[in-house]
Amino acid sequence: MPLFAGDKLDRCEILSLWSALDGRSVFGIPTGEKGDLGRMLLQNAIADTLNNTEWAFALAECVHIGGFAVAIGSVALVDFRMLNLGLRGETAARILRYTELWTLIALLFVVFSGVALFLSQADIYRVNLIFPLKMYALAAAFIYNFTVHRKVATMENPPPVLSKLVATVSLLLWVSVVFGGIFTGFLV
């Protein structure tokens, strides 16, 4: 069993781990008979391309990290305004309106590059203890950002305490996603 993401399991060890599941679930997804999900995740065109081309994996990581930088940066602009820390000449609603398209496009890049990265090393992410926590934090950040955060940011005159609380929770969720990504790469 590898201790770090850089350590490799050979394909036989991985398939035997997946086969041992025998109809159990992985992150709530049923595996089917004799590790069918595991075989599908380990043997796919995306994994072959990313693992057998020198530049493809690095490009996918750059797109993933760059997308996160743009998405979280644009959300942070709104949060900092809600915390009364920057862009004092603008309202949070106006900043949200300016950055919303950038956030959505960046998050699309993050999701698609993230799926590609997952498929390229499903064996590593399957046994990683931090990866599911990152996914839960990401889901919570998505839901929070497009519901509570958006509603308070677009309010005409939100109560200062509510605005600051919502912005703080938003920043904490997105920072936890970033740290989850960092630790996913180092801990298995």
C-alpha positions as CSV (number, residue, x, y, z in Angstrom):
1,M,0.0,0.0,0.0
2,P,1.5,3.4,-1.0
3,L,2.1,6.0,1.7
4,F,2.4,8.9,-0.6
5,A,0.6,9.9,-3.9
6,G,3.9,9.5,-5.7
7,D,4.2,5.8,-4.8
8,K,2.8,3.4,-7.3
9,L,0.6,0.3,-7.0
10,D,0.9,-2.1,-9.8
11,R,-2.3,-2.7,-11.8
12,C,-2.8,-6.2,-10.3
13,E,-2.8,-4.9,-6.8
14,I,-5.3,-2.2,-7.8
15,L,-7.6,-4.6,-9.5
16,S,-7.5,-7.0,-6.6
17,L,-8.4,-4.1,-4.2
18,W,-11.3,-3.2,-6.4
19,S,-12.3,-6.8,-6.9
20,A,-12.4,-7.3,-3.1
21,L,-15.3,-4.9,-2.9
22,D,-17.7,-7.4,-4.5
23,G,-20.8,-5.3,-4.9
24,R,-20.1,-2.8,-2.1
25,S,-20.0,0.9,-2.7
26,V,-17.2,3.5,-3.2
27,F,-18.2,7.0,-2.0
28,G,-21.8,5.9,-2.3
29,I,-21.5,4.5,-5.8
30,P,-22.3,0.8,-6.1
31,T,-19.3,-1.1,-7.6
32,G,-21.2,-3.9,-9.3
33,E,-20.0,-7.4,-9.6
34,K,-16.3,-8.3,-9.0
35,G,-15.1,-4.7,-9.2
36,D,-16.6,-3.6,-12.5
37,L,-16.4,0.1,-11.5
38,G,-12.8,-0.3,-10.6
39,R,-11.9,-1.8,-14.0
40,M,-13.8,1.0,-15.7
41,L,-12.1,3.7,-13.7
42,L,-8.6,2.2,-14.2
43,Q,-9.0,1.4,-17.9
44,N,-10.2,4.4,-19.9
45,A,-9.0,6.6,-22.7
46,I,-8.5,9.7,-20.5
47,A,-6.3,7.8,-18.0
48,D,-4.3,6.4,-20.9
49,T,-3.8,9.8,-22.5
50,L,-2.9,11.6,-19.2
51,N,-0.6,8.8,-18.0
52,N,1.2,8.1,-21.3
53,T,1.8,11.6,-22.6
54,E,4.5,13.8,-21.0
55,W,2.6,17.1,-21.1
56,A,-1.1,16.1,-20.8
57,F,-1.2,15.5,-17.0
58,A,0.7,18.7,-16.3
59,L,-1.7,20.6,-18.6
60,A,-4.7,19.2,-16.8
61,E,-3.3,20.2,-13.4
62,C,-2.5,23.7,-14.7
63,V,-6.1,24.1,-16.0
64,H,-7.4,22.7,-12.7
65,I,-5.3,25.0,-10.4
66,G,-5.8,28.0,-12.7
67,G,-9.5,27.5,-12.8
68,F,-9.6,27.3,-9.0
69,A,-7.5,30.5,-8.7
70,V,-10.0,32.4,-11.0
71,A,-13.1,31.0,-9.4
72,I,-12.0,31.4,-5.8
73,G,-10.5,34.8,-6.5
74,S,-13.7,36.1,-7.9
75,V,-15.7,34.7,-5.0
76,A,-13.2,36.2,-2.6
77,L,-13.6,39.7,-4.2
78,V,-17.3,39.5,-3.2
79,D,-16.5,38.1,0.2
80,F,-13.9,40.8,0.9
81,R,-16.5,43.5,0.0
82,M,-19.0,41.9,2.3
83,L,-16.4,42.0,5.0
84,N,-15.8,45.7,4.2
85,L,-12.2,45.0,3.4
86,G,-11.9,46.1,-0.2
87,L,-13.5,47.8,-3.2
88,R,-15.4,50.2,-1.0
89,G,-16.7,52.1,-4.0
90,E,-18.7,49.1,-5.2
91,T,-21.6,47.0,-3.7
92,A,-21.2,43.3,-3.2
93,A,-24.1,42.8,-5.7
94,R,-22.4,44.8,-8.4
95,I,-19.1,42.9,-7.9
96,L,-21.0,39.6,-8.0
97,R,-22.6,40.7,-11.2
98,Y,-19.2,41.5,-12.7
99,T,-17.5,38.3,-11.6
100,E,-20.3,35.8,-11.9
101,L,-19.6,34.7,-15.5
102,W,-15.9,34.3,-14.7
103,T,-16.7,32.2,-11.7
104,L,-19.0,29.9,-13.6
105,I,-16.6,29.4,-16.5
106,A,-13.7,28.8,-14.1
107,L,-15.7,26.3,-12.1
108,L,-16.6,24.4,-15.4
109,F,-12.9,24.2,-16.1
110,V,-12.2,23.0,-12.6
111,V,-14.9,20.3,-12.7
112,F,-13.9,18.9,-16.1
113,S,-10.2,19.0,-15.4
114,G,-10.8,17.5,-12.0
115,V,-12.7,14.6,-13.5
116,A,-9.9,14.0,-15.9
117,L,-7.3,14.1,-13.2
118,F,-9.4,11.7,-11.1
119,L,-9.8,9.2,-13.9
120,S,-6.0,9.3,-14.6
121,Q,-5.2,8.1,-11.1
122,A,-8.4,6.6,-9.7
123,D,-6.3,4.0,-7.9
124,I,-4.6,6.7,-5.8
125,Y,-7.7,8.8,-5.1
126,R,-9.7,5.6,-4.2
127,V,-7.4,4.9,-1.1
128,N,-6.7,8.6,-0.3
129,L,-8.2,9.6,3.0
130,I,-8.4,13.3,2.3
131,F,-9.9,13.2,-1.2
132,P,-13.5,12.4,-0.1
133,L,-13.3,15.3,2.5
134,K,-12.2,17.6,-0.3
135,M,-15.2,16.5,-2.4
136,Y,-17.6,17.1,0.5
137,A,-16.1,20.5,1.1
138,L,-16.4,21.3,-2.6
139,A,-20.0,20.2,-2.8
140,A,-20.8,22.4,0.3
141,A,-18.9,25.4,-1.2
142,F,-20.8,25.0,-4.5
143,I,-24.2,24.8,-2.8
144,Y,-23.4,27.6,-0.3
145,N,-22.1,29.9,-3.0
146,F,-25.1,29.6,-5.3
147,T,-27.7,29.8,-2.5
148,V,-27.0,31.6,0.8
149,H,-24.0,33.5,-0.4
150,R,-25.7,34.7,-3.6
151,K,-28.8,35.7,-1.8
152,V,-27.0,37.8,0.9
153,A,-24.6,39.3,-1.7
154,T,-27.5,40.6,-3.8
155,M,-29.5,42.0,-0.9
156,E,-30.0,45.8,-1.0
157,N,-28.8,46.5,2.5
158,P,-27.9,43.3,4.4
159,P,-27.3,43.5,8.1
160,P,-23.6,43.9,8.6
161,V,-23.4,40.9,11.0
162,L,-25.1,38.6,8.5
163,S,-23.0,39.9,5.6
164,K,-19.8,39.2,7.5
165,L,-20.9,35.8,8.8
166,V,-21.8,34.7,5.2
167,A,-18.6,36.0,3.8
168,T,-16.5,34.3,6.5
169,V,-18.2,30.9,6.0
170,S,-17.7,31.2,2.3
171,L,-14.0,31.9,2.6
172,L,-13.6,29.0,5.1
173,L,-15.4,26.6,2.7
174,W,-13.3,27.6,-0.3
175,V,-10.0,27.6,1.7
176,S,-10.9,24.1,3.0
177,V,-11.3,22.9,-0.6
178,V,-7.9,24.4,-1.5
179,F,-6.2,22.7,1.5
180,G,-8.0,19.5,0.6
181,G,-6.5,19.6,-2.8
182,I,-3.0,20.3,-1.4
183,F,-3.2,17.4,1.1
184,T,-4.7,15.1,-1.4
185,G,-1.4,15.3,-3.3
186,F,0.7,14.4,-0.3
187,L,-1.4,12.0,1.9
188,V,-2.7,8.6,0.9
